[in-house]
Amino acid sequence: MWKDKKVACVIPARLQSSRFPRKILTLLKGKPLIEWVWLAAKKVSLFDEVVFAIDAEETAQVIESFGGKYHMTSIDHPVGTDRLAELQKRGVIKADVWVNWQADGPFINESTIHDLLQSCDRDGADVWTLKKRIFSEEDILSPDVPKVVCDAKGKALYFSRSTLPFYRKVPNGKEKIYYKHVGLYAYSDAGLKKISTLSPCDLEVIEQLEQLRFLYNGLDVQVHETQYETLEVDLPEHLAKAESVMDQKKIYG
């Protein structure tokens, strides 16, 4: 329980991801990537339940090998949120708050989850997510690093793969500030039910960002800032960087 809320952590794990097929089973320091994610999620004391939502028997066998828990979901789901919505609809998991922890994110920790869920007991949002300030010109310009802009209360206004905001002029005494969107979500139970009724919108299809579906349909998306760096293993070349981070942090499982 966290702030009197039952929190379920669901790790959607699609075997044939588009940019890096079978990445969830690729070995990192001798263990499948999803095992490192499982070990990290199980260390978070805020979760009442941790489970994978998968689409392949091969994935199930790997999860069983390290003692993880899973539910099989449809192979047709295009995004991870759809797997959470299926479990909710089937009633196999019941929770007040659903955390969507990506299967390629082994470096999320309890402090990150505290940042994510800090207002889940009071602000009435449908969705919570995170942002982190970025300074690297490479990250600012990269379409692989989605950016986010928010209103005065931290509600998301827009997410984009483009550089956001575009500074036509920097206000006097101000500096350019950019935030990347950290791909970690939590949904209220009611929010997830709303999402399950929505179809992909044109903006989502154009930018390939599922969170634009939430905004397009008027959902309340609260964005909290975090100082904790996360690294997702999206491409084969990210494995070496992940191993380096593990060496630095002395992560041995």
N, C-alpha and C positions, 0 to 999 in steps of 0.2 A: 504493500500500500504506500502511496505517496500523497500526502495531504488529503487523506481519507478517500483517495481514488484508487480503484483497482487498475493496475497498469499491466497490459500485456505487450510483450515485445515479440513482434513477428518479423522474421527474416525471409523475405521473398527471394527465392533462389531459382532462377531460370537457367536451365543447362545451356541452351544454345543462344547466348547473348549475341547481339548483332555485331558489335565491334571486336569482341574477343570471345569467340565461341568456346564453351567449356571452361571458362576462366575460373568458375567457382570450385572446380576440382583440380585446378593446376596446383603444383606443389610450391610451397613457400617455406623455406627452411625445413624441408622434409615432411611438411604436413599440408593437407589440402587447405586452400584458402578459406573455405567455409568452416573448417575446424578452428582456425584462428579467430574468426568472427564469433563463433559459438563460445569460445573460451573468454573472449572479451565481454560478451553480453552477459554471461553467467556471473561475472564479477560485479555487476551493477546491482546494488541492493534495492533499488527502487522498483524492480520488476517483480510482479507476482508470478509471471509465467514467461518462459522463453521457448519459442518454437519456430521451426522452419516451415515455410509454405513452398512446396516444390512441385515439379512437373515431370519428373523422370525417375524410373526405378533405379537407375544407376546412382543417382544422387541419394536416394533413400538408403542404398547399401553402404555408401560412404558415411552417411550420418550415423547409421547403426553401428559402424565400426568404432566410432569414438563416443558412443553413448548419448547422442543427441536425440531430440524429439522433433517430429515432423508431421505435417498433414499433406496429403497429396491434393493438388489443385489442378484446374484445367490447363492444358498445354496452350490454349488459345489466348490467354491473357496477355495483352501487349505491354502492360506496366505492372510494377509490383503492388501498387495500391489495389488493383483489381483482385489480387490474391487475398489481401486482407479482407476485402469486402465479401469475397466468397465464403471465407471462414466465418465471418459475422453472420451472413445470411443462413448458413448451415447450422449455426448455433453451437459449433464445436468449441468455440472460445467465447467467453463473455467478459467484458471489461468496460470500465468507464473511459479509459484512455488507451488508444492503440498506438504503439510506437512502431514505425516502419524503419527498420535498421537494414541498410543495404548489404547484400551478401558479399560486396567487394570492399567493405569498410572495416578492416581489422583494428584500426587505431582509435576508434571512438571509446570514450571512457566515462566513468560515473560523473565527472565534472561536466562533461559535454551534455549528458542527459539532464543534469540539474539545470543547466542553462536553458535547455529545450523546454522543460516542464515547469519552469519557475512560476508561471502565472496560470497554470491549468485549472486552479481551484477558484479563480475569481474573474477572469476576463470574458468568459462566454464565447471564446473563439471556436471556430469549426476545426481549424488546423493551426498547428504551431510548427515553426521551422527556425533555422538559424542563418545568420550572416556573419562574415568575418571580413574585416577591412583588408584590402590588398594594396600593395605598393609597387609590386613588380609590373613593369611595362608589358612584359610578356603575358602575364596573367590578365591584365587590363584589356589587352587587345585580343586575347585568345577566345575563339568561339567555343572551346572546350571548357571554359570557366564561366558558367552562367552568372550574370550579375543581377542584383535586386535593388530597387529603390522603394522607400517606405514613406508613410505620412508621419505627422508629428507624434503619433501614438505608437509607432512601430508596426502599423498595419501595412502589408505589402500593397504597393501600387502597381508594380509591374516587374516581371522577370524577363531577361533577354540574354541571348548569346552575343549580342552586339555590345559595344562599349556603352555603358549606361551609368550616369547620365552623360549626354553630350554637352561638353562645356563650350558653348559659343562665346561666353564671356565669364571669367572668374570674378565673383563679387569682390569689392575692395576689402582687404584684410582677411580674405578667405583663401583656402587652398583646395585643390581638387581632391575629392574624396570618393573612393569607389569601394563597394562591398561585393564580395562574391557570395553566392548562395551556397550554403552547405547542405548537401543532399540528404538530410535527415529530417523525417517528418514525425509528428504525432497528430492523431485525430481524436476529437471527442467522439463518443459512441454515436451521437446524433449526426455529427459532421460526416463520419464514414458512411452512414446510411444515406445521407444526401448525395455524396460522391458516387455511390453505387448506382444511382439513377441517372447519372449524367453521361452523355456521349462526348467523344473528343470534339473539340471546337477547332475552327480553322487556325487560330493563333497557336494552339498546341501542336497541330500538325506541321505548321510552317517552321516553328522554332524547335520542335521536338523537345518540349518541356511540358510535362504533364501538369505542373502546378498552374499553368495558364488556364487550364480547364476550371480550376477552382475559382480564380478571379473572374473569368468570363461569366460564370454563373452566379456571381455575387456572394461567394462564401467569404467568411471573415478569416483571413490568414494573418496570424500574429507572428512577427519575426523578431527574435531575440538575438542580441549580439553575443558572440563567443570569442574568447581569446585562444581557444584550443585549436590547434592545427589538425586537420584530418587529411588523410591521404587515401584515395580510392584507387584500387587496382583496375583501371579501365582498359588498359592496353598491355600487351606483352612487355613493352619496355618499362612499365611501371614496377615490374617485379624486382628489378635490381635496386630501385630506389626504396621499395618497401623493405627489402633485406637490410639495407643500410640503416633505415630508421629503426628497425628491430635491434640491430647491433648497438646503436646509440642509446636506445631506451632499455637495453638489456632484457628484451622480451624473449623468453625461452619456452613459454608454454607451461 
